[in-house]
Protein backbone atom coordinates (compact mmCIF):
# COMPACT_ATOMS: atom_id res chain seq x y z
CA UNK A 1 0.00 0.00 0.00
CA UNK A 2 1.20 3.50 -0.81
CA UNK A 3 -0.03 6.85 0.38
CA UNK A 4 0.36 10.43 -0.70
CA UNK A 5 0.41 11.78 2.84
CA UNK A 6 3.22 14.28 3.32
CA UNK A 7 2.87 15.39 6.93
CA UNK A 8 6.00 15.20 9.04
CA UNK A 9 5.44 12.78 11.91
CA UNK A 10 7.76 14.85 14.10
CA UNK A 11 4.98 17.41 14.35
CA UNK A 12 2.83 14.78 16.03
CA UNK A 13 5.14 14.32 19.00
CA UNK A 14 6.56 17.11 21.15
CA UNK A 15 9.20 14.66 22.39
CA UNK A 16 10.69 14.24 18.94
CA UNK A 17 13.67 16.58 19.10
CA UNK A 18 16.40 15.80 16.56
CA UNK A 19 18.97 16.90 19.13
CA UNK A 20 17.88 14.37 21.77
CA UNK A 21 16.36 11.44 19.90
CA UNK A 22 17.28 9.11 17.06
CA UNK A 23 15.02 8.67 14.04
CA UNK A 24 12.87 6.01 15.71
CA UNK A 25 12.73 5.38 19.44
CA UNK A 26 10.63 4.21 22.37
CA UNK A 27 9.44 6.42 25.20
CA UNK A 28 11.21 4.20 27.71
CA UNK A 29 14.56 5.39 26.35
CA UNK A 30 14.29 8.29 23.88
CA UNK A 31 18.07 8.33 23.34
CA UNK A 32 18.25 4.76 22.06
CA UNK A 33 17.43 3.87 18.47
CA UNK A 34 14.99 0.96 18.06
CA UNK A 35 14.82 -1.45 15.15
CA UNK A 36 12.37 -0.24 12.51
CA UNK A 37 10.63 -3.62 12.09
CA UNK A 38 10.01 -3.78 15.85
CA UNK A 39 8.26 -0.40 15.80
CA UNK A 40 6.21 -1.28 12.71
CA UNK A 41 5.08 -4.59 14.20
CA UNK A 42 3.88 -2.79 17.32
CA UNK A 43 2.04 -0.20 15.23
CA UNK A 44 0.34 -2.83 13.07
CA UNK A 45 -0.97 -4.65 16.12
CA UNK A 46 -2.16 -1.43 17.73
CA UNK A 47 -3.72 -0.14 14.50
CA UNK A 48 -6.14 -3.05 14.32
CA UNK A 49 -7.36 -2.42 17.87
CA UNK A 50 -7.63 1.34 17.31
CA UNK A 51 -9.63 0.96 14.10
CA UNK A 52 -11.94 -1.59 15.69
CA UNK A 53 -12.70 1.06 18.30
CA UNK A 54 -13.32 3.63 15.56
CA UNK A 55 -15.69 1.20 13.80
CA UNK A 56 -17.63 0.73 17.04
CA UNK A 57 -19.14 4.20 16.46
CA UNK A 58 -21.53 4.35 13.53
CA UNK A 59 -20.13 6.81 10.99
CA UNK A 60 -16.74 6.89 12.68
CA UNK A 61 -13.49 7.62 10.87
CA UNK A 62 -9.98 8.80 11.70
CA UNK A 63 -7.44 10.84 9.76
CA UNK A 64 -3.96 9.57 8.97
CA UNK A 65 -2.28 11.97 11.37
CA UNK A 66 -4.78 11.21 14.15
CA UNK A 67 -4.10 7.50 13.71
CA UNK A 68 -0.35 8.10 13.79
CA UNK A 69 -0.62 10.04 17.05
CA UNK A 70 -2.69 7.26 18.61
CA UNK A 71 -0.15 4.67 17.46
CA UNK A 72 2.66 6.65 19.07
CA UNK A 73 0.79 7.15 22.32
CA UNK A 74 -0.50 3.61 22.59
CA UNK A 75 2.74 1.78 21.77
CA UNK A 76 5.36 4.26 22.96
CA UNK A 77 7.19 3.83 19.65
CA UNK A 78 7.73 7.09 17.78
CA UNK A 79 9.50 8.22 14.63
CA UNK A 80 10.58 11.42 12.96
CA UNK A 81 10.10 9.88 9.52
CA UNK A 82 7.54 11.64 7.34
CA UNK A 83 4.11 10.08 7.76
CA UNK A 84 3.65 9.26 4.09
CA UNK A 85 6.85 7.19 4.13
CA UNK A 86 5.71 4.72 6.79
CA UNK A 87 1.94 4.68 7.39
CA UNK A 88 1.44 2.40 4.39
CA UNK A 89 3.59 -0.22 6.11
CA UNK A 90 1.07 -0.19 8.95
CA UNK A 91 -2.15 -0.17 6.93
CA UNK A 92 -0.82 -2.55 4.27
CA UNK A 93 -1.01 -5.64 6.51
CA UNK A 94 -4.57 -4.69 7.50
CA UNK A 95 -5.55 -4.52 3.85
CA UNK A 96 -3.77 -7.81 3.18
CA UNK A 97 -5.71 -9.46 6.00
CA UNK A 98 -8.92 -8.14 4.45
CA UNK A 99 -8.04 -9.65 1.10
CA UNK A 100 -6.64 -12.98 2.30
CA UNK A 101 -8.31 -13.69 5.66
CA UNK A 102 -11.73 -12.13 5.07
CA UNK A 103 -11.36 -9.61 7.89
CA UNK A 104 -13.43 -6.39 7.82
CA UNK A 105 -11.75 -3.67 5.71
CA UNK A 106 -10.65 -1.50 8.63
CA UNK A 107 -8.32 0.63 6.52
CA UNK A 108 -11.44 2.18 4.92
CA UNK A 109 -11.86 4.11 8.17
CA UNK A 110 -8.60 6.02 7.68
CA UNK A 111 -9.02 9.18 5.61
CA UNK A 112 -7.06 12.20 4.53
CA UNK A 113 -7.56 15.39 6.51
CA UNK A 114 -7.70 17.44 3.33
CA UNK A 115 -10.49 15.49 1.61
CA UNK A 116 -12.17 13.27 4.19
CA UNK A 117 -11.68 10.35 1.79
CA UNK A 118 -9.34 7.37 1.61
CA UNK A 119 -5.94 7.78 -0.01
CA UNK A 120 -4.74 6.64 -3.42
CA UNK A 121 -3.36 3.37 -2.05
CA UNK A 122 -6.73 2.04 -0.91
CA UNK A 123 -7.78 -1.39 -2.29
CA UNK A 124 -10.48 -3.92 -1.43
CA UNK A 125 -11.76 -7.38 -2.36
CA UNK A 126 -13.34 -6.31 -5.63
CA UNK A 127 -10.46 -4.07 -6.65
CA UNK A 128 -7.18 -5.50 -5.32
CA UNK A 129 -5.32 -3.60 -8.00
CA UNK A 130 -6.79 -0.22 -7.19
CA UNK A 131 -9.46 2.01 -8.69
CA UNK A 132 -9.89 3.90 -11.92
CA UNK A 133 -10.99 7.16 -10.34
CA UNK A 134 -11.20 9.09 -7.09
CA UNK A 135 -15.00 8.80 -7.02
CA UNK A 136 -14.94 5.03 -7.57
CA UNK A 137 -12.43 4.60 -4.74
CA UNK A 138 -14.47 6.73 -2.32
CA UNK A 139 -17.75 4.90 -3.03
CA UNK A 140 -16.05 1.54 -2.54
CA UNK A 141 -14.54 2.71 0.74
CA UNK A 142 -17.95 3.94 1.91
CA UNK A 143 -19.39 0.47 1.36
CA UNK A 144 -16.42 -1.06 3.17
CA UNK A 145 -16.89 1.27 6.15
CA UNK A 146 -20.49 0.11 6.45
CA UNK A 147 -19.19 -3.48 6.59
CA UNK A 148 -16.94 -2.44 9.48
CA UNK A 149 -19.78 -0.70 11.32
CA UNK A 150 -22.02 -3.74 10.99
CA UNK A 151 -19.21 -5.87 12.43
CA UNK A 152 -18.18 -3.72 15.40
CA UNK A 153 -21.05 -1.30 16.08
CA UNK A 154 -24.22 -2.35 17.90
CA UNK A 155 -26.54 0.43 16.77
CA UNK A 156 -26.27 0.48 12.98
CA UNK A 157 -29.72 1.15 11.43
CA UNK A 158 -31.09 -1.82 9.51
CA UNK A 159 -31.63 0.36 6.45
CA UNK A 160 -28.19 1.98 6.66
CA UNK A 161 -26.58 2.70 3.31
CA UNK A 162 -22.94 3.42 2.46
CA UNK A 163 -22.10 7.07 2.99
CA UNK A 164 -19.16 9.41 2.88
CA UNK A 165 -17.48 10.47 6.10
CA UNK A 166 -18.70 13.58 7.89
CA UNK A 167 -15.33 15.19 7.14
CA UNK A 168 -15.72 14.43 3.43
CA UNK A 169 -19.18 16.02 3.43
CA UNK A 170 -17.92 19.06 5.33
CA UNK A 171 -15.06 19.56 2.89
CA UNK A 172 -17.36 19.26 -0.13
CA UNK A 173 -19.88 21.65 1.40
CA UNK A 174 -17.13 24.17 2.05
CA UNK A 175 -15.90 23.93 -1.55
CA UNK A 176 -19.44 24.22 -2.89
CA UNK A 177 -20.05 27.36 -0.85
CA UNK A 178 -16.88 28.87 -2.26
CA UNK A 179 -18.04 28.06 -5.77
CA UNK A 180 -21.36 29.82 -5.10
CA UNK A 181 -19.69 32.99 -3.83
CA UNK A 182 -20.37 35.82 -6.33
CA UNK A 183 -17.22 36.92 -7.98
CA UNK A 184 -16.59 40.62 -8.37
CA UNK A 185 -16.22 41.84 -11.91
CA UNK A 186 -12.82 43.33 -12.66
CA UNK A 187 -12.76 47.09 -12.65
CA UNK A 188 -12.84 48.61 -16.14
CA UNK A 189 -9.52 50.03 -17.33
CA UNK A 190 -8.99 53.75 -16.72
CA UNK A 191 -9.31 55.57 -20.07
CA UNK A 192 -6.31 57.51 -21.28
CA UNK A 193 -6.77 61.25 -21.59
CA UNK A 194 -4.90 64.05 -23.29
CA UNK A 195 -2.72 65.77 -20.68
CA UNK A 196 -3.35 69.15 -22.35
CA UNK A 197 -7.01 69.11 -23.32
CA UNK A 198 -8.13 66.50 -20.77
CA UNK A 199 -10.18 64.70 -23.39
CA UNK A 200 -10.48 60.92 -23.63
CA UNK A 201 -8.19 59.75 -26.38
CA UNK A 202 -9.67 57.90 -29.36
CA UNK A 203 -8.58 54.41 -30.35
CA UNK A 204 -5.66 55.88 -32.28
CA UNK A 205 -4.20 57.22 -29.05
CA UNK A 206 -3.75 60.70 -30.51
CA UNK A 207 -5.70 63.73 -29.35
CA UNK A 208 -7.76 65.25 -32.20
CA UNK A 209 -7.20 68.77 -30.85
CA UNK A 210 -3.43 68.34 -30.67
CA UNK A 211 -3.13 67.04 -34.24
C-alpha positions in Angstrom: 0.0 0.0 0.0 1.2 3.5 -0.8 0.0 6.9 0.4 0.4 10.4 -0.7 0.4 11.8 2.8 3.2 14.3 3.3 2.9 15.4 6.9 6.0 15.2 9.0 5.4 12.8 11.9 7.8 14.9 14.1 5.0 17.4 14.3 2.8 14.8 16.0 5.1 14.3 19.0 6.6 17.1 21.1 9.2 14.7 22.4 10.7 14.2 18.9 13.7 16.6 19.1 16.4 15.8 16.6 19.0 16.9 19.1 17.9 14.4 21.8 16.4 11.4 19.9 17.3 9.1 17.1 15.0 8.7 14.0 12.9 6.0 15.7 12.7 5.4 19.4 10.6 4.2 22.4 9.4 6.4 25.2 11.2 4.2 27.7 14.6 5.4 26.3 14.3 8.3 23.9 18.1 8.3 23.3 18.2 4.8 22.1 17.4 3.9 18.5 15.0 1.0 18.1 14.8 -1.4 15.1 12.4 -0.2 12.5 10.6 -3.6 12.1 10.0 -3.8 15.8 8.3 -0.4 15.8 6.2 -1.3 12.7 5.1 -4.6 14.2 3.9 -2.8 17.3 2.0 -0.2 15.2 0.3 -2.8 13.1 -1.0 -4.7 16.1 -2.2 -1.4 17.7 -3.7 -0.1 14.5 -6.1 -3.0 14.3 -7.4 -2.4 17.9 -7.6 1.3 17.3 -9.6 1.0 14.1 -11.9 -1.6 15.7 -12.7 1.1 18.3 -13.3 3.6 15.6 -15.7 1.2 13.8 -17.6 0.7 17.0 -19.1 4.2 16.5 -21.5 4.3 13.5 -20.1 6.8 11.0 -16.7 6.9 12.7 -13.5 7.6 10.9 -10.0 8.8 11.7 -7.4 10.8 9.8 -4.0 9.6 9.0 -2.3 12.0 11.4 -4.8 11.2 14.1 -4.1 7.5 13.7 -0.4 8.1 13.8 -0.6 10.0 17.1 -2.7 7.3 18.6 -0.2 4.7 17.5 2.7 6.7 19.1 0.8 7.1 22.3 -0.5 3.6 22.6 2.7 1.8 21.8 5.4 4.3 23.0 7.2 3.8 19.6 7.7 7.1 17.8 9.5 8.2 14.6 10.6 11.4 13.0 10.1 9.9 9.5 7.5 11.6 7.3 4.1 10.1 7.8 3.6 9.3 4.1 6.8 7.2 4.1 5.7 4.7 6.8 1.9 4.7 7.4 1.4 2.4 4.4 3.6 -0.2 6.1 1.1 -0.2 9.0 -2.1 -0.2 6.9 -0.8 -2.5 4.3 -1.0 -5.6 6.5 -4.6 -4.7 7.5 -5.5 -4.5 3.9 -3.8 -7.8 3.2 -5.7 -9.5 6.0 -8.9 -8.1 4.5 -8.0 -9.6 1.1 -6.6 -13.0 2.3 -8.3 -13.7 5.7 -11.7 -12.1 5.1 -11.4 -9.6 7.9 -13.4 -6.4 7.8 -11.7 -3.7 5.7 -10.6 -1.5 8.6 -8.3 0.6 6.5 -11.4 2.2 4.9 -11.9 4.1 8.2 -8.6 6.0 7.7 -9.0 9.2 5.6 -7.1 12.2 4.5 -7.6 15.4 6.5 -7.7 17.4 3.3 -10.5 15.5 1.6 -12.2 13.3 4.2 -11.7 10.3 1.8 -9.3 7.4 1.6 -5.9 7.8 0.0 -4.7 6.6 -3.4 -3.4 3.4 -2.1 -6.7 2.0 -0.9 -7.8 -1.4 -2.3 -10.5 -3.9 -1.4 -11.8 -7.4 -2.4 -13.3 -6.3 -5.6 -10.5 -4.1 -6.7 -7.2 -5.5 -5.3 -5.3 -3.6 -8.0 -6.8 -0.2 -7.2 -9.5 2.0 -8.7 -9.9 3.9 -11.9 -11.0 7.2 -10.3 -11.2 9.1 -7.1 -15.0 8.8 -7.0 -14.9 5.0 -7.6 -12.4 4.6 -4.7 -14.5 6.7 -2.3 -17.8 4.9 -3.0 -16.0 1.5 -2.5 -14.5 2.7 0.7 -18.0 3.9 1.9 -19.4 0.5 1.4 -16.4 -1.1 3.2 -16.9 1.3 6.1 -20.5 0.1 6.4 -19.2 -3.5 6.6 -16.9 -2.4 9.5 -19.8 -0.7 11.3 -22.0 -3.7 11.0 -19.2 -5.9 12.4 -18.2 -3.7 15.4 -21.0 -1.3 16.1 -24.2 -2.3 17.9 -26.5 0.4 16.8 -26.3 0.5 13.0 -29.7 1.2 11.4 -31.1 -1.8 9.5 -31.6 0.4 6.5 -28.2 2.0 6.7 -26.6 2.7 3.3 -22.9 3.4 2.5 -22.1 7.1 3.0 -19.2 9.4 2.9 -17.5 10.5 6.1 -18.7 13.6 7.9 -15.3 15.2 7.1 -15.7 14.4 3.4 -19.2 16.0 3.4 -17.9 19.1 5.3 -15.1 19.6 2.9 -17.4 19.3 -0.1 -19.9 21.7 1.4 -17.1 24.2 2.0 -15.9 23.9 -1.5 -19.4 24.2 -2.9 -20.0 27.4 -0.8 -16.9 28.9 -2.3 -18.0 28.1 -5.8 -21.4 29.8 -5.1 -19.7 33.0 -3.8 -20.4 35.8 -6.3 -17.2 36.9 -8.0 -16.6 40.6 -8.4 -16.2 41.8 -11.9 -12.8 43.3 -12.7 -12.8 47.1 -12.7 -12.8 48.6 -16.1 -9.5 50.0 -17.3 -9.0 53.8 -16.7 -9.3 55.6 -20.1 -6.3 57.5 -21.3 -6.8 61.2 -21.6 -4.9 64.0 -23.3 -2.7 65.8 -20.7 -3.3 69.1 -22.4 -7.0 69.1 -23.3 -8.1 66.5 -20.8 -10.2 64.7 -23.4 -10.5 60.9 -23.6 -8.2 59.8 -26.4 -9.7 57.9 -29.4 -8.6 54.4 -30.3 -5.7 55.9 -32.3 -4.2 57.2 -29.0 -3.7 60.7 -30.5 -5.7 63.7 -29.4 -7.8 65.2 -32.2 -7.2 68.8 -30.9 -3.4 68.3 -30.7 -3.1 67.0 -34.2 
